[in-house]
Amino acid sequence: MIYRVLKWVAGIALYWFYRDVRILGKEKIPHDGPLLIAVNHQNALVDSLIAGWVVPRRITMTAKATLADNPFISLLFRLLGVVPLRRVSDEMQKRNGSPSDRSRNAGAFQEILGHLSHNEAVLIFPEGKSHNELGLEPLKTGLARLALKARDEQSISGIKILPLGLVFEEKGTPGSIVGAHVGDIIDVDSWLGDYVALTKEIATRLRVVSEGAGLPLPEERTGRPTSELRRRMIAFAAWWGRLTHRLPIRLARAIAVKRSTDADQPAMLTITFGIGLVLLTYAIHLAIVGALVHSFWISFLYLGSLLTGAYWAAFEEHPQYYSGFVTSGELGFEPVLTHPEINHERN
């Protein structure tokens, strides 16, 4: 339940910053079975949010262990079941340049193997770092070694490796577009080479859907006709959603711009501060309403109006979703928020 809620919030938060997240090849994503998702890494924590929103099934994420030094992120990791991985560079810094412990990720690998043995999906960034380069950085061998170890030592069958390429129009610019390309699956059961060859194959397929891919075309708008009355109701709800979220979103964007030092940070900081400020705004609204009416049920209904407004602000420009919540595996629905204050303001 927590994963569903957080995934829904993350999906909406993405659209506080980006105008659209376009997906190509979503039908290639396996709905069950052990899955390792290999994603290129050019936008810090935002890459995890996009991958989690694109993939319809629940996924276990991995992240560098140093992120958990932040108490808020550490709590979020525990809630989502994120597996922390210790990078060689981070360990060398802690050891003042001395060689890192080769067994530093043994526990994390065992945890990932446990997820695969239960036919779950795990997200890994094989480049091992977030970067600002246009192309794919050299891949680490950990993903390939993990896949072959799961097959050969743990007798886990049916493992698939799924390349997922993220392409950004301008990752640090609000109102820009993100493309998510799903690549061709690698069937680990039929792989005959070693982990070095498998790493090269993963890199080849990931490169095709990242540096070798452009932005997908907009999704064709399909859906049942909507009555004029319903369109007016949706427009009103969306207006209410934009009205009640305008201030915290603008403030979050201003803070993000002020604190950003490179292209990785504007989206991540806008989303982080945006979520916190929206929740604070909700608390203030409810406190005022509660003080005025002294009624739990009226306060509850008012909270419902805030959430409904956020929902229809998300879907007003996407009539293919007017039939209601869009089912999507663990998510339950896929929000697409189109706040003009964020999406149509550019630096």
N, C-alpha and C positions, 0 to 999 in steps of 0.2 A: 504493500500500500504506500509506504514511504517513497519507494522508487518511482511509482506511478505519479505521485504528486510532484516530486522533485523534477521528474522528466517533463511534466506538463509545464511547470514553472520555467524550467530551462528553455523549453521550446518557445514560450512567449518572450522570455528575456532576450533570446537571439534576435527577435524581430523588433526589439527596442533599438537595436543598432543597425542591423542589416535589413534591406528592403525585401529580400527574397532569398530563400535557400532552395535551389533547384536540384532535383535528384534525377539521375539518369542510370537506368539499369537496376532499379530496386527489386525487380522480379528475380534477380540472380541471388539474392540473400536467402540462405537456407533458413527455414522456419524452425528446424530442430536439429539435433545432433551436435557433437563437439565442434566448436568453431573458433579459430584464431583470426581476428580482424586486424590486418596490417594497414595502418593509416600514416600518411605523410604528416609532418609536424611543423607547421609554419605559423601557428597562431596560439601558442601557449595553451591555457586551459580551455579556451574557446573551441579548440579542435575536439576535445572530449565531449563538449556539449553538443556540437554538431553531429558527431558520430553517434552519440547516444540518441539523438533525436531522429536521425536518418534510419537507424536499424530498428525494425519493428519489435524485435524480441529483447528481453532483458539481457544486458551485457555487464560483465565485470570489467572494470577499468583498471589500468595500471598507471602509475604516475611516479615521478622521481620522489624519493623519500624526503628530500629536503623541504618540499612543499608543506609537509606535515609539521614543520617547525612553527607555522602559523596556527594558533589555537582554533580559529574558526574553520580553517581548511582541514585541520586534524579531525574536528568533530564531523565535518561533512564526509571525510574519508570513511570514518567509522559507520556513519549512517548508510552510505552507499556501498560499503564493502570494497573500497578501492584497495588494490594490492600495491604497496609501496616498493619500488625498485631502487637499489643503491647504485648510482653510476660511478664508474672508475674515477672520473674527474672530481666528483664531490668527495669521495673517500680519500683521495690524495690530498685534497685541501685540508681535510680533518686531520690527516696524518702528517701534515707539513711536508708533503712531497714523497713520503715513503711509500713503497709498493702497497697496493690495496689487497684486501683479503679476497682471495678467489672464491671463497664460500659465502661471500656477503649476501648473495641472493638465494641461498639454498632454501631457506624457509619460504620465500616468495614463490620460488619455482614449485615447491611442493603444494602450496596453496592453489596455484594455477592448475597444476595437474589434477588436483581434487575437483576443481570446477569442470575440467574437461571430462573427467570420469563420470560426472553427472550430466553429461550432454549439454553443458552450458557454453555460452559464448564469452570470449575474453578479448578485450581490446588492447593492442600493443602498438607503440610507436617505435618501429625498428631503427629509425635514425638515431634514437637515443637522446635527442635534444630538440628544442624548438629553435627555429632559425629564421632569418630574413632573406635567405637565398631564393632565387627563382626556381632552381632545379632541386632534384632530390639529392640529399647528402648521402654519403656512403652508409650502408646499413650495417648495424651490428649483427652478430651471428646468433644472438640469444633466442630470437623467435624460431629460427630453423632448428637449433639444438633442442629447444623445448618440444617442438612438434615431433621430432624423431625420437626423443626420449619417451614421450608419451606413448608413441606407437610401439617402440622396441622393448622398453623396460617396464612399462605399465600395462601393456597389451590393450591400449585404448584404440578401438577401431572406429573408422568413419570420420576421422578428423579432416576438416577442410580449412584451408587458409584463404581468406577473402581479402583481396586488395581493395582499399577504399581511398580514392584520391580526392582531396579537397582543393578546390581552385577558388581563389579570391580575386574579384575585380580590383578592389583596393581594400586590403584587410583592415587598415586603420581609418577608413573613411566611412562615416555614417551614411546610410542610404544606399550603400553599394550592394552588390550581389555576390552570393556564394554558390559555387557549383559543387555537387557531390557526385562523383562518378564511381559506380560499382564495377570492379574489374572481373576478370575470369578467375574462377576458383581453381586452387591447386588441391588435388586429392592426395593427401599424405599416404594413404594406403598403397597407392600405385607408384609412389616416388622411389626410384632406384638409386639415386645418387646420394652423396654425403651432405652434411650440413652446409659446407662451403658452396656446393653447387645449388643447393636449395635456396640459400641466401641470395645468390645471383639471380635465380629465377623469380624470387619474390621482388627483387629490385626491378627487374625487367617489366614485370606486370604492373607494379606500382607506378613506375615511371610513365607507362602508357596512359594511366588514368589521372596523373597529376601534372607533371611538367609537359607532357605530350597532349594534354586535353585543354579545351577551352570551356567557356561557360555554356551549360546546356540551355536550350531554348525554353521559354516559359511553358509550363504545363498547360495543355489545352483545357479550357474551361468547359466542363460538362456538368450537367445536373438537371434536376427536374425544374420546370418553370415555377417561378415564385409569384404569388399574388401581390397586387399592389399594396394591400393592407399589410401583408407580412414584410414587404420591403420597407415600408414606412416604420414599422415596429423595430426592424433590425437597424435601420438608420438612426432611430432615436436611441436605442440601446448602445450603439457604437459611439454616438455623440456623447452620451453620458460617460462611457468608458474613457474616451479621450479627455473629457473635461476633468474627470477625477484623477487621471494619471499624468496630466500634462506637467504639473509642477515638479513632482519627484523625478520624472524622466529628464526634464530639462536640467534640474539641479545635478542629477547623476552625471549627465553628459558634461556639464561645466567642470565638475570635480575631476572627471576622467581626463579631460583635455589638460587641465592644470597639472595633474600628477603624472601624465604619460611622458616617458623619456625615449620610447622607441615604438615602432609600428605594432608590436605585439600587444601593447597595453590598452589602447583606447577602447576596443570592444570588451576586453575582459573587465576593465575597471567600470565601464558603463553598466555592464550586466551586474557586477558585484554590488556596486553602490545603488543601482536601480532597484534591485530586489530588496535591499535593506530599507531604502527610503519609501518604497511602496508599502512595505509592511508597517513602517512607522506611520505613514499616512493613514492606513486602515485603522490603526490603533487610535489615532487622534480623532478620526471621523466617528468611530464607535463610542469613544469617551464622550464626545459632544452630544451625540444622539441619545446615549444613555442618560446623560445628565438632564436632557430636555424632556424626555418622555418617560423615563423610569420603567421601561418595559423591555424584558428580555426578548420577547418575540418580535417587537418592532426593530430592535437592534439587530436581531438575527436576519430579518427580512432586508434591512439596509445593507448588511454584509453581503447578502445574496445579490443585491442590486449592483454592488461594486464588482463582484465576480462575474456577473452576467454582462456588465458593461465591458469588462476586460475581454471576455470571450467574444462578444460581437464586434468589438474594435479589432479583434484578431481576424474574424472571418468575413467582415462586411465586403471586402474586395475580392473574396474567393467564393463565388456562388456555387462552385462544384461541391462545397462542403455544407450547403444550406440544409441538407437533409438531417443535420444534427451532428452529434459528436462523431468524429471519424474514428472507427475502430482501428487499432494498430497494436496488436499484441499486448505487451505490458503497459503501453502508454494509455490505451483506452480511447484516446483522441489526440489529434495532432493540431495544435494551435498555430496560427500564423498571424502575428500581431502587426498591424500596420499603423503605428502612431505617426502622424505626419510630423510631429515635433522632432522625432528622431530620424525617421526614414527619409525625409525630404529636406533636411538641413545638412548642408555639406560645408566643410571648412573652406 
